[in-house]
Amino acid sequence: MQNSLSDRQALWAFVLGCVMVTIGVLLHIPMFLMGQGMHFMLAGMPMGWDMVGGMGLIIGGCLIAAYGLLPRGIAAQRAAGAGIEIAAPEDAPLSLAHWRLMAVLVVALIIDTMKPASLGFTVPGMVHEYMVPKETVSLVPFFALIGTVTGSVVWGVLADIYGRKATILLSAVMFVGTSICGAMPSLAWNIGMCFMMGAAAGGMLPVTYALLAEMMPNRHRGWSLVLVGGLGAGGGYFAASGASTLLVPDYSWRILWLLNLPTGLTLVVLGALIPESAKFLLARGRVVEAQAVMAKFGAVARKLGTPAPATRRPGHGALKGMHLYGKLAALSLTGITWGLINFGLLLWLPNHFVNEGYSMEVASRLLAESALIAFPTIFVGALLYSLWSTKWALGASIAVTLLGLAGVLRMELFGGGSPVLPVALLIIGINGIIAILLPYTAESFPLRVRGRATGWVAACTKAGGVIAQALFIFKLVPSIGVVAGAIMVPMLVALALVAWFGRETRGGDLRQLDDAMDEPLTG
């Protein structure tokens, strides 16, 4: 009875927090509407008491929602769940519940990816409205990337304490709060809110991978992880470009921020369809909740020592010592080099091609077509990851990226030749890396640190972008040839580390990763 009362109080606290955040955002809408006659240019306009009060409601609402999501009675729950594990039907077909979970997470990742992807479409409008150099406006994506680095690390830790579902919901609530950036009259406020947006968005992707890895049957885990992540990322870029094309001409760049209100609330509603990881619930001793979740997904709970209905597949054992840190170093370095290319080299290439004599139309078309190239890459990556090798699918993506870098370097050193092939190889390679890197990470580390490890590697992908943006802001970007050659060095090291320390995870049982984790689970 006491637990039921506590659960109801927690639910109402979360609902109250969501309502406060929503009201706080709505109090900013009048400022946006006031600029309708000036094409929504609000620079220099004073902030009223309603906006200041709205920001207070947003901060307070986020804190109350976080309190409502805080797990209760952890010590008693651990004792209750001692000696119980999941016995998953390894060869069972996917159920409707699995397909529904994948569909919901794809939509969640599209919404999550859409906001960082929109940053590039807001920069021209900010330069025009605030009348500052592009390098100054670049502080907006710069602090957004710092926010994603922070969010990936913090959310990864919270996922191992709060739970996978709770952190996704908290991220969604914060996401709603960042809508007010669309009504902020000063660039400084936009930069601050961009950091908050990055912190909210940065944790969604790694937590999603951790949740999906723990809910899918072993034989379907690999391809589903890659497919969900790839479709979510690609769909987010399509949604961002579509919203920019349809809405920005009439409502200015600010509408791309205000969209966080409906899309963020959609994430909160979708949260009702996202289950908590049954493996996480069992690790926390929440046996009754875990059994209810597992019943929907075709798994059962049994006492340790009870004969399993199916033999565990041979797979990767727990990493220890140098193997553990070596693999983490390999994945971290791969993430950093990916960020340098995605947020640096590829963004600098169009301007470089214009300086080399290409028309702006041709230069823009090279990267505009990258989204179309990405989608088949996602499906090919999913097939290679699930049918061939998880380790070498990542290695192959790194190798293709290296070929693209080598092509760019050759163009700069010897001149001539079309840039289409090297750019295409770069795009194919980095799309393969980002589609595989985080799923591989989620399958490589045990339950108690899976959120932390996946969050850390996700943070590394953004850290490369922070470095690239810092070089641009301080006007320290070298020639494209030097950039390509410089990135090749750490990427070659990353490939060598993956080849040496990487382990095959295809079809492996994730429970084997927990064999070395005999110590009591700590928050």
Backbone hydrogen bonds, N-H to C=O, Kabsch-Sander energy under -0.5 kcal/mol:
donor,donor_aa,acceptor,acceptor_aa,energy
5,L,1,M,-2.4
6,S,2,Q,-2.3
7,D,3,N,-2.4
8,R,4,S,-2.1
9,Q,5,L,-2.2
10,A,6,S,-2.2
11,L,7,D,-2.3
12,W,8,R,-2.4
13,A,9,Q,-2.1
14,F,10,A,-2.2
15,V,11,L,-2.5
16,L,12,W,-2.7
17,G,13,A,-2.3
18,C,14,F,-2.2
19,V,15,V,-2.4
20,M,16,L,-2.5
21,V,17,G,-2.2
22,T,18,C,-2.3
23,I,19,V,-2.6
24,G,20,M,-2.4
25,V,21,V,-1.9
26,L,22,T,-2.5
27,L,23,I,-1.8
28,H,25,V,-2.0
29,I,25,V,-0.5
29,I,26,L,-1.0
31,M,28,H,-0.6
32,F,28,H,-1.3
33,L,29,I,-2.4
34,M,30,P,-1.8
35,G,31,M,-0.7
35,G,32,F,-1.1
36,Q,33,L,-1.7
38,M,35,G,-1.4
39,H,36,Q,-1.3
40,F,35,G,-3.5
41,M,35,G,-0.6
41,M,38,M,-0.8
42,L,40,F,-0.8
44,G,185,P,-1.2
45,M,42,L,-2.2
52,V,48,G,-1.8
53,G,49,W,-3.0
54,G,50,D,-2.0
55,M,51,M,-2.1
56,G,52,V,-1.7
57,L,53,G,-2.1
58,I,54,G,-2.2
59,I,55,M,-2.3
60,G,56,G,-2.7
61,G,57,L,-2.9
62,C,58,I,-2.3
63,L,59,I,-1.9
64,I,60,G,-2.4
65,A,61,G,-2.6
66,A,62,C,-2.3
67,Y,63,L,-2.0
68,G,64,I,-2.2
69,L,65,A,-1.5
70,L,66,A,-0.7
70,L,67,Y,-0.8
77,Q,73,G,-1.9
78,R,74,I,-2.3
79,A,75,A,-1.5
80,A,76,A,-1.7
81,G,77,Q,-1.5
82,A,79,A,-1.0
84,I,81,G,-1.4
85,E,302,R,-2.1
87,A,300,V,-2.4
88,A,86,I,-0.6
90,E,88,A,-1.5
92,A,89,P,-1.7
99,W,95,S,-1.9
100,R,96,L,-2.7
101,L,97,A,-2.2
102,M,98,H,-2.4
103,A,99,W,-2.4
104,V,100,R,-2.5
105,L,101,L,-2.4
106,V,102,M,-2.1
107,V,103,A,-2.0
108,A,104,V,-2.4
109,L,105,L,-2.4
110,I,106,V,-2.2
111,I,107,V,-2.2
112,D,108,A,-2.3
113,T,109,L,-3.0
114,M,110,I,-1.7
115,K,111,I,-0.9
117,A,113,T,-2.0
118,S,114,M,-1.1
118,S,115,K,-0.9
119,L,115,K,-0.6
119,L,116,P,-1.1
121,F,118,S,-1.0
122,T,118,S,-0.9
122,T,119,L,-1.0
123,V,119,L,-1.2
126,M,122,T,-2.1
127,V,123,V,-2.5
128,H,124,P,-1.9
129,E,125,G,-2.6
130,Y,126,M,-2.8
131,M,127,V,-1.0
132,V,127,V,-0.7
136,T,133,P,-0.5
137,V,133,P,-1.9
138,S,134,K,-1.8
139,L,136,T,-1.8
140,V,137,V,-2.3
142,F,138,S,-2.0
143,F,139,L,-2.6
144,A,140,V,-1.9
145,L,141,P,-2.4
146,I,142,F,-1.9
147,G,143,F,-2.2
148,T,144,A,-2.1
149,V,145,L,-2.3
150,T,146,I,-2.5
151,G,147,G,-3.3
152,S,148,T,-2.7
153,V,149,V,-1.8
154,V,150,T,-2.8
155,W,151,G,-3.1
156,G,152,S,-1.5
157,V,153,V,-1.8
158,L,154,V,-2.7
159,A,155,W,-2.3
160,D,156,G,-0.9
160,D,157,V,-0.8
161,I,158,L,-1.1
162,Y,158,L,-3.2
163,G,158,L,-1.1
167,T,163,G,-1.5
168,I,164,R,-1.6
169,L,165,K,-2.2
170,L,166,A,-2.3
171,S,167,T,-2.2
172,A,168,I,-1.9
173,V,169,L,-2.1
174,M,170,L,-2.1
175,F,171,S,-2.1
176,V,172,A,-1.9
177,G,173,V,-1.6
178,T,174,M,-1.3
179,S,176,V,-1.8
180,I,177,G,-1.3
181,C,178,T,-1.7
182,G,179,S,-2.2
183,A,180,I,-1.9
184,M,181,C,-1.0
190,N,186,S,-1.5
191,I,187,L,-2.3
192,G,188,A,-2.2
193,M,189,W,-2.6
194,C,190,N,-2.0
195,F,191,I,-1.7
196,M,192,G,-1.5
197,M,193,M,-2.5
198,G,194,C,-2.5
199,A,195,F,-2.4
200,A,196,M,-2.1
201,A,197,M,-2.8
202,G,198,G,-2.7
203,G,199,A,-0.6
204,M,201,A,-0.9
205,L,201,A,-0.7
207,V,203,G,-1.6
208,T,204,M,-2.2
209,Y,205,L,-2.0
210,A,206,P,-2.1
211,L,207,V,-2.5
212,L,208,T,-2.7
213,A,209,Y,-2.6
214,E,210,A,-1.3
215,M,211,L,-0.8
215,M,212,L,-0.8
216,M,212,L,-1.6
219,R,90,E,-0.7
220,H,217,P,-1.5
221,R,217,P,-0.9
221,R,218,N,-0.8
222,G,218,N,-0.6
224,S,220,H,-1.5
225,L,221,R,-2.2
226,V,222,G,-2.0
227,L,223,W,-2.6
228,V,224,S,-2.5
229,G,225,L,-2.1
230,G,226,V,-2.5
231,L,227,L,-2.8
232,G,228,V,-2.3
233,A,229,G,-2.3
234,G,230,G,-2.8
235,G,231,L,-2.6
236,G,232,G,-1.7
237,Y,233,A,-1.7
238,F,234,G,-1.9
239,A,235,G,-2.7
240,A,236,G,-2.3
241,S,237,Y,-2.3
242,G,238,F,-2.5
243,A,239,A,-2.6
244,S,240,A,-2.1
245,T,241,S,-2.2
246,L,242,G,-2.4
247,L,243,A,-2.6
248,V,243,A,-0.8
248,V,244,S,-0.9
250,D,247,L,-0.9
251,Y,247,L,-2.7
252,S,248,V,-2.2
255,I,252,S,-1.4
256,L,253,W,-1.2
257,W,254,R,-1.1
258,L,254,R,-2.0
259,L,255,I,-1.5
260,N,257,W,-2.3
261,L,258,L,-1.6
263,T,259,L,-2.2
264,G,260,N,-2.2
265,L,261,L,-2.2
266,T,262,P,-1.8
267,L,263,T,-1.8
268,V,264,G,-1.8
269,V,265,L,-2.3
270,L,266,T,-2.7
271,G,267,L,-1.3
272,A,269,V,-1.6
273,L,270,L,-1.9
274,I,270,L,-0.5
274,I,271,G,-0.9
281,L,277,S,-2.4
282,L,278,A,-2.4
283,A,279,K,-2.1
284,R,280,F,-1.6
285,G,282,L,-1.4
286,R,281,L,-2.8
287,V,285,G,-1.8
290,A,286,R,-2.2
291,Q,287,V,-2.7
292,A,288,V,-1.8
293,V,289,E,-2.1
294,M,290,A,-2.8
295,A,291,Q,-1.9
296,K,292,A,-0.8
296,K,293,V,-0.8
297,F,293,V,-0.8
297,F,294,M,-0.5
298,G,295,A,-0.5
299,A,294,M,-2.4
300,V,87,A,-1.1
302,R,85,E,-1.8
304,L,83,G,-3.2
306,T,303,K,-1.9
318,A,512,Q,-0.7
323,H,320,K,-1.3
324,L,320,K,-0.9
325,Y,321,G,-2.1
326,G,322,M,-2.9
327,K,323,H,-2.0
328,L,324,L,-2.1
329,A,325,Y,-2.3
330,A,326,G,-2.2
331,L,327,K,-2.5
332,S,328,L,-2.4
333,L,329,A,-2.5
334,T,330,A,-1.9
335,G,331,L,-2.0
336,I,332,S,-2.2
337,T,333,L,-2.3
338,W,334,T,-2.1
339,G,335,G,-2.1
340,L,336,I,-2.0
341,I,337,T,-1.7
342,N,338,W,-3.0
343,F,339,G,-2.4
345,L,340,L,-1.9
346,L,341,I,-2.8
347,L,344,G,-0.6
348,W,344,G,-1.8
349,L,345,L,-1.4
352,H,348,W,-1.8
353,F,349,L,-2.8
354,V,350,P,-2.0
355,N,351,N,-2.0
356,E,352,H,-1.3
357,G,354,V,-1.5
358,Y,353,F,-2.5
363,A,359,S,-2.4
364,S,360,M,-2.6
365,R,361,E,-2.1
366,L,362,V,-1.5
367,L,363,A,-0.8
368,A,364,S,-2.4
369,E,365,R,-1.9
370,S,367,L,-1.2
371,A,368,A,-0.6
373,I,369,E,-1.7
374,A,370,S,-1.9
375,F,371,A,-1.2
377,T,373,I,-1.2
378,I,374,A,-2.0
379,F,375,F,-1.5
380,V,376,P,-2.5
381,G,377,T,-2.9
382,A,378,I,-2.2
383,L,379,F,-2.1
384,L,380,V,-2.8
385,Y,381,G,-2.5
386,S,382,A,-1.9
387,L,383,L,-2.9
388,W,383,L,-0.5
388,W,384,L,-1.7
389,S,384,L,-1.6
393,A,389,S,-1.4
394,L,390,T,-1.5
395,G,391,K,-2.0
396,A,392,W,-2.7
397,S,393,A,-1.8
398,I,394,L,-2.1
399,A,395,G,-2.2
400,V,396,A,-2.4
401,T,397,S,-2.0
402,L,398,I,-2.2
403,L,399,A,-1.9
404,G,400,V,-2.0
405,L,401,T,-2.5
406,A,402,L,-2.6
407,G,403,L,-2.1
408,V,404,G,-2.2
409,L,405,L,-2.5
410,R,406,A,-2.5
411,M,407,G,-2.2
412,E,408,V,-1.8
413,L,409,L,-2.2
414,F,410,R,-2.9
415,G,410,R,-0.6
415,G,411,M,-1.8
423,V,419,P,-2.2
424,A,420,V,-2.7
425,L,421,L,-2.7
426,L,422,P,-2.2
427,I,423,V,-2.5
428,I,424,A,-2.7
429,G,425,L,-2.6
430,I,426,L,-2.7
431,N,427,I,-2.0
432,G,428,I,-2.0
433,I,429,G,-2.3
434,I,430,I,-2.4
435,A,431,N,-1.6
436,I,432,G,-1.2
436,I,433,I,-0.6
437,L,433,I,-3.5
438,L,434,I,-0.5
440,Y,436,I,-2.6
441,T,437,L,-1.9
442,A,438,L,-2.7
443,E,439,P,-1.5
444,S,441,T,-1.5
445,F,441,T,-0.7
449,V,446,P,-1.3
450,R,446,P,-0.8
450,R,447,L,-0.9
451,G,447,L,-0.5
453,A,449,V,-2.9
454,T,450,R,-2.5
455,G,451,G,-2.4
456,W,452,R,-2.4
457,V,453,A,-2.2
458,A,454,T,-2.3
459,A,455,G,-2.2
460,C,456,W,-1.8
461,T,457,V,-1.5
462,K,458,A,-1.2
463,A,459,A,-2.2
464,G,460,C,-1.7
465,G,461,T,-0.7
466,V,462,K,-2.1
467,I,463,A,-2.2
468,A,464,G,-2.1
469,Q,465,G,-2.9
470,A,466,V,-2.3
471,L,467,I,-2.0
472,F,468,A,-1.6
473,I,469,Q,-2.7
474,F,470,A,-2.2
475,K,472,F,-1.4
476,L,471,L,-3.5
477,V,471,L,-0.6
483,V,479,S,-2.4
484,A,480,I,-2.8
485,G,481,G,-2.4
486,A,482,V,-2.7
487,I,483,V,-2.3
488,M,484,A,-1.6
489,V,485,G,-0.9
491,M,487,I,-1.8
492,L,488,M,-2.3
493,V,489,V,-1.8
494,A,490,P,-2.5
495,L,491,M,-2.3
496,A,492,L,-2.2
497,L,493,V,-2.4
498,V,494,A,-2.6
499,A,495,L,-2.4
500,W,496,A,-1.9
501,F,497,L,-3.2
502,G,497,L,-0.6
502,G,498,V,-1.6
508,G,505,T,-1.9
509,D,313,R,-0.6
510,L,508,G,-0.6
512,Q,509,D,-1.7
513,L,510,L,-1.2
514,D,510,L,-0.5
514,D,511,R,-1.0
515,D,512,Q,-1.0
517,M,514,D,-1.5
518,D,516,A,-1.0
